[in-house]
Amino acid sequence: MAPTVSLLQGISPSFEWPVKFCAFITGVTYVLSVVTGNVSQVDRVWTALPTIYTAYYALLPLWPCVSPLPLWPYTPEAVHPGATESYSPRALLMLSLVSVWTCRLSYNTWRRGLFNLQVQDEDYRWAILRKNLHPWLFQVLNFVFIATMQNGILFLLGIPTQIAAFQQPATLGTSDYVLGVLALVALAVEFVADNQQYSFQTYKRSGVLETNEWPGARIQWTPRDAKRGFVTRGLWAWSRHPNFLCEQSFWILITLFPLLAPESPDLPALSLDSITPLWPLSPALVLCWLFFSSTIFTESISLSKYPEGYARYQQRVSMFVPFLTPVWGFLLQLRGKKESVDEMLYGQSRVEGKKND
């Protein structure tokens, strides 16, 4: 017990249980990845962990002072009574939004088969890394990044709610309503993007159009789309990764809830020789770094599979921000390549129109 107590000294008492829980989950996911040979263990709990951390902070008054069972949430007596005697409306709103996020991601994860406990159901990117790295180096990556760092990122996603829990506003402010609406919009658009990708991949494998698609995904895919190998229609005609864009936007909005509130925390002045004042922004910053790095790796795989087509897709469509896509199209137009690129990606340029006249 003494080593644990000394390890937790110097951190806020409200972080005690989340740190212990994060360390436990990190150990369990790493051991399971070694035993099963499947390193997608963190992927399976990714859908739930941010909500667990968020719920802990939003419901601080609910937990006992002493944990009655191992890993049971508790609120140490040292936590400021202002956060343990009443619920923060802002933190509860954030919990509601993150719960909706969990439902969306859990549904998408389930239909992709990542909740399947069979060993072979592993994210294809980890399988590619395993082939390209020496076994011992892959295990180092597994422990340092896949198990430890990813669990650390999930822990960080609860920090905005921890800040909000200590603000204790009497009512929600204007910024809460605006950010709440924007967060729901981001989740709705991400749901559409996921459905379009799933619809395309289903058609690509089966060659049959599904009749009961979700709204927004009822696209009449063609054999030409399937032959191309990757989706270029719907939201994916404006952004190469609209789902990733919305995911990052959602967590940026969650991070901003306590920072834009009237009860905004008294942050220290930003000095040029320290990044410490940026810690409230760490959830959004770290997650965006993860998604950007992951996207670079994912696109390298796509380029190896579809070298000509995907290279044209990168020239024509922005990685994330859809407002840049018309700019890329204009630049291609100046070079006299837009029609040929559109023909390859969409099959609806003026070149094709002339052929059909």
N, C-alpha and C positions, 0 to 999 in steps of 0.2 A: 504493500500500500504506500509506503514512504516514497519509492521512486515515482509513483504516479502523482502523488501530491506535489513533489518537488518539480516535476515536469510541467504541472499546470500552474505553478506560481508565476505571477507576472502577467497573466492574461485575465481578461474580464470574467467575473464569476458566471456571467450568462453564457460563456463559451465552454464551460466545464463539460457538460453532458455532450454537446455536439462534437467536441474534440475527441472524447472517449469513443463515441459512436462511430465517428469517421475512422479512427484508428482500427476499431474492430472490423468494420466493413472492408477496409483496405486489406487487412490480413486475411479475411475470409475469401475475398475475391481473388487474391493472389494464390492462395493455397488451392482453391478450386480450379484455377486456370492451369496450375501445374499438374494436379491430379487427373483432370479430364483431358488435358491437352487442348482445351478451348479457351482462348484468352478473351473471349467476348463476355466474360462474366460481369464486368462493369457496365457494358452496354445493356445488360438485362435489368440492372437496378437503376440505370440512368433515369428512367421514367418516374421513379418514386422518390429518390433521395432528395432532390431539391424541395419537394413538397414536405418531406419529413422535417427537414431543417427549418423551412418556413413555418410549418405548423408549430414547431417547438417554440419559436420566438413569438409568434402571434398569440399563442395560448399560454404564455408564462404564468398567469394567475391560476391556471388549471392544475399545474403539476405540484406534487408534494415536495416538501423541503428535503426529504431523504428518499432515495430510490428504494421501493419495497422489493424490487426484483432486479436481477442483473440486466443492464441496458434499458431499464424503465426510465423514461424521462423524469427529471427532477429539477426544481429551481432552488439553487443554494440560497441560504439565508442572507448571504452577503450581497445578493442582487438588490439593487435600489428598490425600495418599496413602491415607488411610483409606477414601476413596470409590473409589479406582482399583485397589486391590489385592484387594478382595473385593466380592461382590455383596450388596446389602441384601435380605434375605427380604421385607421390607415393600414395597420398591420393585418387586420382582418380582411380588408379589401384586397390586399396583396395576396393573402392566402387563398382567397376565392379565385383570383386570376391564375395563380400558379396551379391550383387544382384543375382548372379548365385545361391548362397547358399539359398537365399529366394525363388527362383523359385523351386528348388528341394524340400525344406521343405514344401512349400505351396502345391505343387502337392501331396506329400505324406500325408499331413494333410487332404487335401480335400477328397482323396479317402478313408481315414479311417473314414470320417464322422464327424471330430471334428469341422468343420465349420458349421455344422447343428445347428440351433438355438434352437432345441428342448431341453427341460430340461434334458432328460434322457441321452443325448449324453455327458457323462462325462468320463474322464480318469478312468479306472477301479481301479487304485491304490488309488485315492482319495475316491472312494466308499468303499474300504476295510478299509481305515483309519477311515472313518466316522463310520463304524460299530464297530470298536475296541476302539474308544475314546468316552468319555462323550461329549454330545453336546456342552457344553460351552468350553471344552478344544479343541474340533475340530475347533470352531470359533476363538479361540486364534491362533491356527495353521494357520487357513485360513488368518487371518490378518497379522500375523508376518512373516510367511514363504511364503505361496502361493501368496499373493498379494504383500507384501512389499519387502521381500528379493529377490524374483524372478524378480520383476521389477528392483530392484537395480542391479542384475546381468546383465540384458539386457542393462542397462545404462552403465555398465562397459565395455561391449563389443565394445563400440564406442571409448574408450580412445585411443587405438592404432592409429586410424585415426586422432584423435585430435593432438597427438604428431607428426604424419607425416605431418599434415597440416601446422605446424610451421617450418618444416625443409626446405621446398622450394628448392628442388634440381632442377638444370637446366634440367637434364635428369635422367632417371631411371638407377640404378646401377646394377651390376652383382647380388647382393643379391636379388634385386627386381624380376629379371627374374627367378632366381632359386626358390625363395619362391612362386612366382606366379604359376609356373609349378607344384610344389608340392601340392599347394592348390587345383588346378584343378584336380590333380590325386586323392587327398583325397575325393573331391566331387564326382568324377566318381565312385570310389569304394564304397562310401556310398550309391550312387544311386543304384548300383547293389545289395548291401546288403538289402536295403529297398525293392527292387523288389523281391528278393528271399523270404524274410519274408512274403510279401504280397501274393505272389504266393502260398506259403505253406499254409497260413491261409485260402486263398480262397478254395484251394483243401480240406483242413481239414473240412471246413463247408459244401461244396457242394459234394465232392467226384468226381468232374469232373475236368479233366486237361484243363486249358485254352490254346487255340491255338494261341493267339496273345500276348504272353508275351514279355516283353522287353528282349533284348539280355542280357545274363547272368542269366536270371531267367527261362530259358526254361529247367527246370529240370523235369524228369519223376517221379513225386511223386507216391508213392505206398500206398496201404491201411495200410501197416506196418508203414510207416512214419506218417500217420494220427493217427493211434492207439497210437504211441509213444507220440504224443501231442505237441511236440516242434521240431523246425527245427534243423537238424544236418548235412545237406548237403550243398554243395557249400562253400561259405565263412564261413558259420557257423560251418563247420567241423574244421576250424583253429582257430576261435575266437568265444567265446560265445556271444559276442556283437560287431561284426565288424562295425556296424553302429555307435555305441557309440565311438569306437576307432577312426573312421574317423572324427566324429564330434569334438572330443577333439583335434585331430591333426590339423584340419582346423583352429580352433581358436588359437591354439598355434602358427601356422604359421602366422596368421594375427597379433598376438601380437609381433612377431619377426621382422616384416617389418621395423618399425622405429628403433628398437634396434640394428639391424645388418647393418643398412645403414651407409654409410660414414659420413653422417651428424648426427650420433647417438647423442641423447641428452646428455648433460653434467650431468651425474648422480652423486650424492654424493657417497663418499666411503662407502662401507658396513661396519657398525660397529656391534659388537656382541650384543649390548644392544638396538638395534633399528631395526625394520622391515620396517621403512619408505622408505628406498631406493628401496624396492621391489615393490613400487606402480605401475611402468610400467608393471610389470608382473601380476598384480592383475586380469586382465580379464581371462587369461589362468588358473591361480591358482584356482580362485574361481569356474570357470566352471568345472574344473577337479574334484574339491571337490564335486560339486553338482552331477556330473555324477557318481562318485564312490559311494556316499551315496545312490543315486537313484537305482544304480545297485544292491547294497546289499539288498535293500528292494524288488526290483523286483524279485531277485532270491529267496528270502525267500517265496514269493508267489508261484513261480514255484516249489519249493521244497515241498510245502504243497499240490500242485496239483499232482505232479509226484514224490513222495518221493524216489523211487528206481532209476528210469531212470535219473532224473536230477542230483541226487547225483553222478551217474556214469559219467554223462556229465561233471560235475565239476572236477572230477578226471582226465578225459581224455583230456579236451580242456581248454586252457588258457582263463581267463576272458576277456582280451583285446589283449595282445601281441601274435600274431600268432607264433612267433619264439619259444615261450615256449611250444607250444603244442607237438612237437616231444620229448621234454624233459619229459613232463608228460607221454607220451606214453612209453618212455624208462624206466621210473621208474615203471610203471605198468608191463612192460615186466620182470623186475627184480623180481617182486613179483609174477609173474606167472598169472597175471589177465588181461593182455592186450587183449587176444583173446576173452575172455568172455565179456569184456566191449565193444570191437568193435562189437561183435555180437549183443549186445543189442542196440547200438547206430546207427550202420551203416548196419548191416545185411550182411556184406561182408568179414568177417574174414575167416581165414583158416578153422575154425570149420565148417562154412557153406559150404565152398568149398568141404570139405571132404564128407559132407552129400550128395552133389550133384554129386560126382564122380560116 
